[in-house]
Amino acid sequence: MARSSFIVPTISAAQENKKELRNVFEQYGRKEGGETRLYHDNLKNAFEYLGALMPGYKAASALRYIDSDKSGYIRGDELQALVEYAYSSGYR
């Protein structure tokens, strides 16, 4: 009987993946008022880069769930929530 092996990422691997996701989002975001802001078009482009099958839908979904102050963009602490959202959705 063959044993299957599973590779379980270490915490440092997960942290590195999240750091890379954050860098992607910051790269696609707009710099305004000394902060990175991600509007729908920025999110769509970032999710397209990450390989989303429907990046426009993923961007709209991210805004709906993460834009807590309903400003129309993601910024500040919301950026970390976006990273967690993308990571939990399987983007690496």
All heavy atoms as an XYZ file, in Angstrom:
736
protein
N       0.843     -1.174      0.000
C       0.000      0.000      0.000
C       0.895      1.246      0.000
O       1.765      1.384      0.837
C      -0.883     -0.037      1.238
C      -1.846      1.075      1.321
S      -3.213      0.559      2.356
C      -3.207      1.795      3.556
N       0.675      2.109     -0.942
C       1.494      3.314     -1.056
C       0.991      4.383     -0.094
O      -0.196      4.552      0.098
C       1.446      3.845     -2.480
N       1.935      5.069      0.480
C       1.593      6.187      1.369
C       1.672      7.476      0.576
O       2.599      7.682     -0.187
C       2.577      6.268      2.534
C       2.397      5.159      3.530
C       3.363      5.294      4.657
N       3.029      6.488      5.439
C       3.738      6.888      6.481
N       4.793      6.225      6.863
N       3.383      7.955      7.146
N       0.696      8.298      0.761
C       0.766      9.614      0.129
C       1.410     10.567      1.111
O       1.245     10.451      2.314
C      -0.623     10.105     -0.272
O      -1.432     10.232      0.861
N       2.165     11.474      0.569
C       2.803     12.454      1.444
C       2.189     13.823      1.198
O       1.825     14.161      0.081
C       4.308     12.501      1.192
O       4.558     12.866     -0.146
N       2.064     14.545      2.255
C       1.516     15.887      2.187
C       2.577     16.862      2.639
O       3.291     16.607      3.597
C       0.290     16.036      3.103
C      -0.873     15.192      2.667
C      -1.081     13.935      3.213
C      -1.738     15.650      1.697
C      -2.141     13.161      2.814
C      -2.807     14.884      1.291
C      -3.012     13.632      1.847
N       2.647     17.961      1.953
C       3.564     19.018      2.352
C       2.743     20.070      3.073
O       1.825     20.649      2.502
C       4.274     19.631      1.140
C       5.105     18.557      0.443
C       5.134     20.803      1.566
C       5.722     19.006     -0.856
N       3.046     20.267      4.311
C       2.344     21.261      5.110
C       3.249     22.478      5.220
O       4.368     22.367      5.701
C       2.011     20.707      6.519
C       1.315     21.765      7.351
C       1.181     19.452      6.406
N       2.790     23.620      4.727
C       3.652     24.798      4.812
C       3.906     25.197      6.263
O       3.027     25.098      7.106
C       2.877     25.885      4.076
C       1.500     25.377      3.908
C       1.512     23.899      4.126
N       5.104     25.615      6.511
C       5.429     26.094      7.846
C       4.855     27.489      8.027
O       4.449     28.139      7.060
C       6.956     26.140      8.045
O       7.502     27.075      7.112
C       7.584     24.774      7.842
N       4.835     27.936      9.246
C       4.312     29.280      9.509
C       5.116     30.316      8.742
O       4.558     31.235      8.172
C       4.316     29.568     11.030
C       3.276     28.683     11.706
C       4.048     31.038     11.307
C       3.250     28.765     13.202
N       6.418     30.129      8.664
C       7.227     31.110      7.950
C       6.900     31.119      6.459
O       6.949     32.160      5.824
C       8.719     30.856      8.171
O       9.077     29.581      7.694
N       6.553     29.964      5.884
C       6.155     29.923      4.472
C       4.843     30.679      4.275
O       4.682     31.417      3.299
C       6.024     28.488      3.990
N       3.902     30.487      5.182
C       2.628     31.202      5.101
C       2.855     32.699      5.231
O       2.263     33.493      4.483
C       1.669     30.708      6.177
N       3.712     33.085      6.153
C       3.998     34.509      6.335
C       4.660     35.091      5.089
O       4.346     36.207      4.676
C       4.891     34.721      7.560
C       4.187     34.478      8.864
C       5.125     34.517     10.062
O       6.331     34.305      9.928
N       4.562     34.763     11.226
N       5.550     34.322      4.481
C       6.213     34.786      3.261
C       5.201     34.945      2.122
O       5.236     35.924      1.378
C       7.323     33.816      2.852
C       8.130     34.277      1.660
C       8.890     35.574      1.885
O       9.299     35.865      3.023
O       9.080     36.311      0.901
N       4.278     33.999      1.999
C       3.242     34.095      0.970
C       2.367     35.325      1.179
O       2.019     36.023      0.223
C       2.366     32.838      0.957
C       3.081     31.639      0.385
O       4.020     31.767     -0.379
N       2.636     30.458      0.775
N       2.015     35.588      2.421
C       1.187     36.764      2.719
C       1.950     38.054      2.429
O       1.371     39.030      1.937
C       0.708     36.725      4.169
C      -0.321     35.635      4.406
C      -0.723     35.565      5.856
C      -1.687     34.411      6.105
N      -2.098     34.337      7.514
N       3.239     38.046      2.707
C       4.064     39.218      2.414
C       4.097     39.475      0.905
O       3.980     40.616      0.464
C       5.477     39.002      2.951
C       6.416     40.152      2.742
C       7.782     39.846      3.328
C       8.762     40.963      3.025
N      10.107     40.648      3.531
N       4.216     38.403      0.119
C       4.222     38.537     -1.334
C       2.869     39.035     -1.843
O       2.822     39.861     -2.762
C       4.595     37.211     -1.985
C       6.046     36.836     -1.764
C       6.408     35.472     -2.318
O       5.672     34.956     -3.185
O       7.432     34.930     -1.882
N       1.782     38.535     -1.260
C       0.453     39.021     -1.641
C       0.328     40.514     -1.345
O      -0.189     41.279     -2.173
C      -0.641     38.250     -0.909
C      -0.929     36.846     -1.398
C      -1.854     36.122     -0.426
C      -1.536     36.872     -2.795
N       0.779     40.929     -0.188
C       0.718     42.345      0.179
C       1.500     43.185     -0.830
O       1.036     44.251     -1.258
C       1.237     42.559      1.597
C       1.085     43.991      2.068
C       1.574     44.172      3.497
N       1.303     45.519      3.935
C       0.247     45.878      4.658
N      -0.634     44.983      5.033
N       0.067     47.131      5.011
N       2.682     42.694     -1.225
C       3.490     43.419     -2.212
C       2.752     43.554     -3.540
O       2.815     44.608     -4.181
C       4.837     42.726     -2.414
C       5.760     42.898     -1.227
O       5.609     43.810     -0.428
N       6.722     42.000     -1.105
N       2.059     42.503     -3.956
C       1.287     42.558     -5.205
C       0.204     43.621     -5.093
O       0.060     44.474     -5.977
C       0.664     41.182     -5.552
C      -0.372     41.317     -6.662
C       1.745     40.183     -5.945
N      -0.548     43.594     -4.000
C      -1.623     44.577     -3.842
C      -1.076     45.997     -3.758
O      -1.656     46.924     -4.328
C      -2.483     44.239     -2.624
C      -3.334     43.011     -2.835
C      -3.264     41.940     -1.952
C      -4.198     42.911     -3.910
C      -4.045     40.803     -2.135
C      -4.975     41.778     -4.123
C      -4.900     40.723     -3.228
N       0.038     46.180     -3.065
C       0.623     47.515     -2.978
C       1.117     47.985     -4.345
O       1.018     49.160     -4.670
C       1.750     47.535     -1.952
C       1.232     47.478     -0.535
C       2.335     47.452      0.517
O       3.505     47.184      0.178
O       2.004     47.698      1.695
N       1.636     47.053     -5.149
C       2.116     47.396     -6.482
C       0.960     47.859     -7.372
O       1.105     48.788     -8.157
C       2.798     46.184     -7.110
C       3.259     46.395     -8.531
C       3.844     45.134     -9.144
O       4.079     44.146     -8.477
N       4.069     45.171    -10.439
N      -0.185     47.226     -7.252
C      -1.335     47.576     -8.093
C      -2.161     48.730     -7.531
O      -3.000     49.283     -8.232
C      -2.225     46.349     -8.327
C      -1.673     45.449     -9.400
C      -0.800     44.412     -9.086
C      -1.993     45.658    -10.732
C      -0.269     43.602    -10.072
C      -1.472     44.851    -11.732
C      -0.602     43.831    -11.387
O      -0.070     43.028    -12.370
N      -1.949     49.092     -6.288
C      -2.719     50.165     -5.672
C      -2.260     51.542     -6.109
O      -1.216     51.709     -6.726
N      -3.074     52.519     -5.780
C      -2.747     53.921     -6.054
C      -2.199     54.538     -4.775
O      -2.743     54.323     -3.694
C      -3.987     54.696     -6.481
C      -4.594     54.215     -7.752
C      -5.811     55.041     -8.107
N      -6.557     54.374     -9.169
C      -7.790     54.656     -9.496
N      -8.437     55.604     -8.864
N      -8.389     54.004    -10.463
N      -1.177     55.334     -4.920
C      -0.618     56.056     -3.777
C      -1.329     57.396     -3.680
O      -1.211     58.233     -4.555
C       0.889     56.273     -3.935
C       1.687     55.024     -4.269
C       1.591     53.972     -3.184
C       2.486     52.801     -3.466
N       1.838     51.590     -3.853
N      -2.123     57.564     -2.629
C      -2.866     58.806     -2.423
C      -2.815     59.177     -0.952
O      -3.066     58.339     -0.096
C      -4.328     58.639     -2.853
C      -4.518     58.391     -4.335
C      -5.983     58.219     -4.715
O      -6.854     58.413     -3.856
O      -6.231     57.873     -5.876
N      -2.498     60.402     -0.682
C      -2.492     60.875      0.694
C      -1.533     60.095      1.586
O      -1.817     59.884      2.754
N      -0.424     59.640      1.026
C       0.567     58.917      1.815
C       0.204     57.477      2.128
O       0.819     56.857      2.989
N      -0.791     56.936      1.450
C      -1.193     55.548      1.691
C      -1.537     54.874      0.379
O      -1.755     55.531     -0.631
C      -2.385     55.479      2.640
C      -3.647     56.089      2.068
C      -4.790     56.121      3.060
O      -4.612     55.719      4.204
O      -5.875     56.558      2.662
N      -1.593     53.557      0.418
C      -2.002     52.781     -0.753
C      -3.504     52.580     -0.702
O      -4.037     52.150      0.310
C      -1.293     51.414     -0.768
O       0.122     51.622     -0.805
C      -1.711     50.589     -1.969
N      -4.161     52.903     -1.800
C      -5.600     52.693     -1.916
C      -5.861     51.770     -3.097
O      -5.293     51.950     -4.170
C      -6.336     54.010     -2.120
C      -6.236     54.937     -0.929
C      -6.984     56.220     -1.165
N      -6.831     57.112     -0.024
C      -7.367     58.303      0.050
N      -8.113     58.770     -0.946
N      -7.192     59.053      1.118
N      -6.722     50.809     -2.887
C      -7.082     49.872     -3.948
C      -8.550     50.037     -4.292
O      -9.420     49.714     -3.490
C      -6.791     48.432     -3.502
C      -5.303     48.111     -3.435
C      -4.974     47.408     -2.146
C      -4.895     47.309     -4.624
N      -8.792     50.571     -5.473
C     -10.142     50.713     -6.000
C     -10.477     49.445     -6.790
O      -9.632     48.584     -6.999
C     -10.227     51.945     -6.909
C     -10.016     53.249     -6.173
C      -8.733     53.752     -5.959
C     -11.096     53.983     -5.691
C      -8.534     54.945     -5.288
C     -10.910     55.182     -5.019
C      -9.622     55.659     -4.819
O      -9.432     56.835     -4.151
N     -11.710     49.349     -7.255
C     -12.148     48.150     -7.977
C     -11.201     47.806     -9.132
O     -10.804     46.648     -9.285
C     -13.575     48.320     -8.496
C     -14.084     47.104     -9.186
N     -13.899     46.898    -10.541
C     -14.731     46.015     -8.716
C     -14.426     45.737    -10.872
N     -14.951     45.181     -9.786
N     -10.831     48.794     -9.940
C      -9.974     48.502    -11.097
C      -8.600     48.007    -10.666
O      -8.029     47.119    -11.299
C      -9.865     49.709    -12.033
C      -9.277     50.942    -11.380
O      -9.498     51.156    -10.169
O      -8.602     51.724    -12.084
N      -8.061     48.558     -9.561
C      -6.779     48.089     -9.050
C      -6.876     46.652     -8.559
O      -5.991     45.825     -8.821
C      -6.289     48.963     -7.891
C      -6.248     50.427     -8.219
O      -6.979     51.204     -7.606
N      -5.433     50.835     -9.173
N      -7.951     46.368     -7.842
C      -8.163     45.012     -7.331
C      -8.345     44.020     -8.470
O      -7.790     42.912     -8.440
C      -9.378     44.976     -6.406
C      -9.211     45.681     -5.065
C     -10.564     45.883     -4.405
C      -8.282     44.889     -4.169
N      -9.106     44.417     -9.475
C      -9.324     43.540    -10.623
C      -7.991     43.194    -11.286
O      -7.724     42.029    -11.599
C     -10.264     44.209    -11.624
C     -10.539     43.371    -12.844
C     -11.456     44.090    -13.809
C     -11.615     43.270    -15.084
N     -12.408     43.989    -16.077
N      -7.150     44.189    -11.495
C      -5.844     43.953    -12.117
C      -4.957     43.060    -11.244
O      -4.256     42.184    -11.756
C      -5.145     45.271    -12.427
C      -5.834     46.055    -13.515
O      -6.529     45.499    -14.358
N      -5.656     47.361    -13.502
N      -4.995     43.281     -9.948
C      -4.185     42.468     -9.035
C      -4.664     41.017     -9.036
O      -3.843     40.088     -9.111
C      -4.230     43.045     -7.621
N      -5.967     40.809     -8.963
C      -6.485     39.439     -8.974
C      -6.251     38.772    -10.332
O      -6.035     37.559    -10.390
C      -7.960     39.402     -8.573
C      -8.170     39.450     -7.093
C      -8.796     40.539     -6.498
C      -7.735     38.418     -6.268
C      -8.984     40.595     -5.127
C      -7.919     38.461     -4.902
C      -8.540     39.550     -4.330
N      -6.277     39.550    -11.398
C      -5.953     38.983    -12.714
C      -4.498     38.507    -12.717
O      -4.198     37.413    -13.192
C      -6.188     40.019    -13.803
C      -5.984     39.487    -15.204
C      -6.383     40.494    -16.272
O      -6.639     41.670    -15.964
O      -6.434     40.075    -17.435
N      -3.610     39.325    -12.176
C      -2.197     38.950    -12.070
C      -2.023     37.675    -11.236
O      -1.195     36.825    -11.555
C      -1.401     40.106    -11.454
C       0.027     39.744    -11.147
C       0.992     39.779    -12.154
C       0.412     39.370     -9.861
C       2.311     39.438    -11.881
C       1.727     39.021     -9.585
C       2.671     39.055    -10.600
O       3.970     38.706    -10.318
N      -2.832     37.552    -10.190
C      -2.743     36.385     -9.310
C      -3.396     35.134     -9.911
O      -3.322     34.058     -9.327
C      -3.371     36.708     -7.955
C      -2.615     37.725     -7.104
C      -3.450     38.153     -5.909
C      -1.264     37.163     -6.660
N      -4.049     35.284    -11.062
C      -4.608     34.131    -11.748
C      -6.082     33.860    -11.506
O      -6.561     32.757    -11.784
N      -6.814     34.838    -11.018
C      -8.248     34.654    -10.778
C      -8.965     34.380    -12.088
O      -8.661     34.996    -13.116
C      -8.838     35.896    -10.113
N      -9.916     33.459    -12.064
C     -10.699     33.152    -13.254
C     -11.669     34.269    -13.592
O     -11.946     34.531    -14.760
C     -11.464     31.835    -13.062
C     -10.586     30.595    -12.911
C     -11.445     29.373    -12.632
C      -9.732     30.389    -14.147
N     -12.198     34.927    -12.565
C     -13.120     36.048    -12.754
C     -12.636     37.205    -11.872
O     -13.197     37.469    -10.799
C     -14.544     35.636    -12.399
C     -15.060     34.529    -13.290
S     -16.811     34.098    -13.109
C     -17.069     34.024    -11.375
N     -11.589     37.902    -12.311
C     -10.988     38.938    -11.456
C     -11.933     40.080    -11.103
O     -11.849     40.621    -10.000
C      -9.787     39.425    -12.257
C     -10.038     38.984    -13.656
C     -10.900     37.761    -13.579
N     -12.842     40.437    -12.001
C     -13.802     41.498    -11.695
C     -14.732     41.099    -10.568
O     -15.041     41.897     -9.676
N     -15.186     39.859    -10.600
C     -16.047     39.344     -9.536
C     -15.282     39.285     -8.218
O     -15.811     39.669     -7.170
C     -16.573     37.954     -9.901
C     -17.343     37.306     -8.779
C     -18.659     37.645     -8.531
C     -16.730     36.374     -7.948
C     -19.366     37.071     -7.489
C     -17.425     35.791     -6.902
C     -18.739     36.137     -6.673
O     -19.425     35.576     -5.636
N     -14.036     38.814     -8.264
C     -13.233     38.705     -7.049
C     -12.979     40.091     -6.453
O     -13.006     40.271     -5.236
C     -11.914     37.991     -7.360
C     -11.238     37.420     -6.161
C     -12.067     36.305     -5.574
C     -11.362     35.668     -4.408
N     -12.214     34.718     -3.709
N     -12.750     41.078     -7.314
C     -12.532     42.450     -6.849
C     -13.785     42.997     -6.178
O     -13.713     43.596     -5.102
C     -12.119     43.343     -8.021
N     -14.940     42.793     -6.803
C     -16.200     43.266     -6.221
C     -16.478     42.579     -4.892
O     -16.917     43.216     -3.932
C     -17.353     43.027     -7.200
N     -16.203     41.291     -4.839
C     -16.405     40.532     -3.611
C     -15.489     41.045     -2.500
O     -15.920     41.228     -1.361
C     -16.135     39.051     -3.885
O     -16.274     38.292     -2.722
N     -14.246     41.302     -2.833
C     -13.289     41.813     -1.846
C     -13.748     43.162     -1.305
O     -13.723     43.395     -0.089
C     -11.896     41.925     -2.462
N     -14.181     44.045     -2.191
C     -14.665     45.352     -1.733
C     -15.875     45.211     -0.822
O     -15.972     45.875      0.211
C     -15.021     46.244     -2.925
C     -13.886     47.044     -3.528
C     -14.341     47.736     -4.801
C     -13.338     48.048     -2.534
N     -16.795     44.337     -1.200
C     -18.017     44.153     -0.420
C     -17.698     43.662      0.997
O     -18.286     44.127      1.961
C     -18.934     43.171     -1.139
C     -20.274     42.984     -0.491
C     -21.279     42.168     -1.312
N     -20.751     40.948     -1.924
C     -20.441     40.809     -3.220
N     -20.584     41.817     -4.050
N     -19.981     39.673     -3.699
N     -16.754     42.753      1.124
C     -16.466     42.165      2.432
C     -15.420     42.915      3.239
O     -15.421     42.836      4.462
C     -16.035     40.710      2.266
C     -17.164     39.833      1.793
C     -17.135     39.239      0.543
C     -18.292     39.613      2.580
C     -18.182     38.453      0.088
C     -19.343     38.828      2.141
C     -19.275     38.249      0.893
O     -20.315     37.478      0.443
N     -14.530     43.636      2.579
C     -13.385     44.209      3.299
C     -13.486     45.713      3.507
O     -12.978     46.231      4.487
C     -12.079     43.831      2.571
C     -11.928     42.314      2.598
C     -10.875     44.497      3.200
C     -10.884     41.783      1.677
N     -14.139     46.421      2.622
C     -14.244     47.880      2.732
C     -15.207     48.242      3.862
O     -16.356     48.592      3.638
C     -14.706     48.458      1.394
C     -14.798     49.972      1.406
O     -14.188     50.600      2.301
O     -15.480     50.518      0.529
N     -14.704     48.159      5.081
C     -15.564     48.308      6.262
C     -16.160     49.707      6.406
O     -17.248     49.861      6.941
C     -14.791     47.932      7.526
O     -13.639     48.739      7.665
N     -15.450     50.731      5.933
C     -15.981     52.092      6.064
C     -16.761     52.534      4.818
O     -17.200     53.671      4.719
C     -14.866     53.089      6.384
C     -13.793     53.157      5.307
O     -13.901     52.453      4.273
O     -12.818     53.919      5.501
N     -16.928     51.619      3.863
C     -17.698     51.861      2.630
C     -17.217     53.095      1.869
O     -17.997     53.837      1.283
C     -19.206     51.969      2.931
C     -19.760     50.763      3.654
C     -19.540     49.491      2.875
C     -20.074     48.289      3.637
N     -19.420     47.053      3.267
N     -15.901     53.280      1.845
C     -15.303     54.410      1.141
C     -15.189     54.173     -0.361
O     -14.937     55.103     -1.113
C     -13.912     54.695      1.717
O     -13.078     53.552      1.545
N     -15.320     52.919     -0.782
C     -15.178     52.596     -2.191
C     -13.786     52.110     -2.556
O     -13.502     51.851     -3.720
N     -12.923     52.018     -1.561
C     -11.571     51.509     -1.782
C     -11.060     50.850     -0.498
O     -11.627     51.032      0.573
C     -10.614     52.618     -2.236
C     -10.589     53.832     -1.346
C      -9.781     53.886     -0.216
C     -11.377     54.949     -1.629
C      -9.755     54.999      0.608
C     -11.366     56.068     -0.827
C     -10.543     56.090      0.294
O     -10.523     57.191      1.104
N      -9.995     50.095     -0.651
C      -9.369     49.409      0.488
C      -8.086     50.145      0.821
O      -7.289     50.477     -0.059
C      -9.091     47.930      0.137
C     -10.423     47.189     -0.022
C      -8.203     47.271      1.182
C     -10.306     45.779     -0.526
N      -7.887     50.397      2.110
C      -6.690     51.124      2.566
C      -6.396     50.773      4.008
O      -7.225     50.170      4.706
C      -6.901     52.619      2.447
C      -7.955     53.122      3.424
C      -8.169     54.615      3.285
N      -9.261     55.026      4.144
C      -9.093     55.636      5.318
N      -7.888     55.903      5.775
N     -10.143     55.983      6.041
N      -5.246     51.180      4.493
C      -4.879     51.024      5.896
C      -5.011     49.604      6.397
O      -4.503     48.664      5.784
N      -5.707     49.440      7.518
C      -5.888     48.120      8.128
C      -6.661     47.173      7.225
O      -6.529     45.955      7.339
C      -6.613     48.246      9.471
C      -5.772     48.951     10.520
O      -4.535     48.954     10.384
O      -6.361     49.505     11.465
N      -7.462     47.729      6.333
C      -8.220     46.891      5.407
C      -7.287     46.123      4.473
O      -7.633     45.039      4.005
C      -9.179     47.750      4.583
C     -10.267     48.412      5.393
C     -11.056     49.445      4.605
O     -10.543     49.986      3.602
O     -12.206     49.723      5.015
N      -6.090     46.669      4.227
C      -5.135     46.003      3.347
C      -4.723     44.648      3.916
O      -4.629     43.661      3.187
C      -3.918     46.896      3.099
C      -2.876     46.374      2.124
C      -3.476     46.037      0.769
C      -1.763     47.390      1.957
N      -4.508     44.576      5.220
C      -4.159     43.291      5.834
C      -5.329     42.318      5.746
O      -5.135     41.127      5.522
C      -3.709     43.462      7.288
C      -3.192     42.183      7.913
C      -2.025     41.558      7.143
O      -1.156     42.250      6.625
N      -2.018     40.241      7.058
N      -6.533     42.813      5.890
C      -7.721     41.958      5.737
C      -7.809     41.438      4.301
O      -8.194     40.287      4.080
C      -8.985     42.728      6.114
N      -7.434     42.264      3.327
C      -7.418     41.842      1.932
C      -6.404     40.722      1.717
O      -6.687     39.737      1.033
C      -7.097     43.027      1.022
C      -6.912     42.720     -0.465
C      -8.193     42.154     -1.071
C      -6.466     43.979     -1.203
N      -5.242     40.858      2.312
C      -4.207     39.818      2.210
C      -4.738     38.510      2.789
O      -4.599     37.449      2.179
C      -2.910     40.264      2.917
C      -1.936     39.102      3.066
C      -2.267     41.420      2.162
N      -5.372     38.571      3.948
C      -5.927     37.366      4.577
C      -7.025     36.760      3.704
O      -7.111     35.537      3.560
C      -6.477     37.688      5.969
C      -5.419     38.099      6.981
C      -4.418     37.004      7.298
O      -4.771     35.802      7.215
O      -3.263     37.351      7.600
N      -7.853     37.612      3.124
C      -8.931     37.170      2.231
C      -8.354     36.436      1.026
O      -8.804     35.345      0.664
C      -9.741     38.395      1.795
C     -10.788     38.155      0.757
C     -12.022     37.599      1.097
C     -10.558     38.484     -0.573
C     -13.003     37.392      0.129
C     -11.525     38.271     -1.533
C     -12.741     37.725     -1.187
O     -13.708     37.524     -2.139
N      -7.351     37.030      0.390
C      -6.735     36.428     -0.789
C      -6.040     35.110     -0.422
O      -6.168     34.111     -1.132
C      -5.746     37.393     -1.423
N      -5.328     35.115      0.696
C      -4.621     33.907      1.132
C      -5.608     32.774      1.431
O      -5.396     31.639      0.997
C      -3.752     34.218      2.355
C      -2.890     33.056      2.768
C      -1.691     32.786      2.111
C      -3.267     32.219      3.798
C      -0.904     31.711      2.479
C      -2.487     31.135      4.173
C      -1.308     30.891      3.514
O      -0.520     29.819      3.877
N      -6.680     33.095      2.140
C      -7.668     32.060      2.480
C      -8.430     31.571      1.242
O      -8.999     30.486      1.261
C      -8.638     32.575      3.542
O      -9.461     33.579      3.017
N      -8.402     32.371      0.165
C      -9.035     31.971     -1.093
C      -8.092     31.129     -1.960
O      -8.468     30.730     -3.057
C      -9.472     33.194     -1.882
O     -10.472     33.918     -1.174
N      -6.889     30.904     -1.473
C      -5.949     30.034     -2.182
C      -4.904     30.733     -3.033
O      -4.125     30.080     -3.715
N      -4.877     32.054     -3.000
C      -3.866     32.780     -3.782
C      -2.561     32.751     -3.000
O      -2.531     32.998     -1.804
C      -4.308     34.214     -4.074
C      -5.531     34.234     -4.939
C      -6.799     34.399     -4.366
C      -5.449     34.040     -6.297
C      -7.936     34.385     -5.152
C      -6.587     34.022     -7.092
C      -7.821     34.198     -6.508
O      -8.941     34.176     -7.285
N      -1.487     32.442     -3.723
C      -0.166     32.352     -3.076
C       0.852     33.110     -3.883
O       0.922     33.155     -5.010
C       0.306     30.901     -2.952
C      -0.651     29.980     -2.211
C      -0.630     30.257     -0.722
N      -1.358     29.296      0.081
C      -2.624     29.384      0.389
N      -3.347     30.362     -0.033
N      -3.191     28.506      1.162
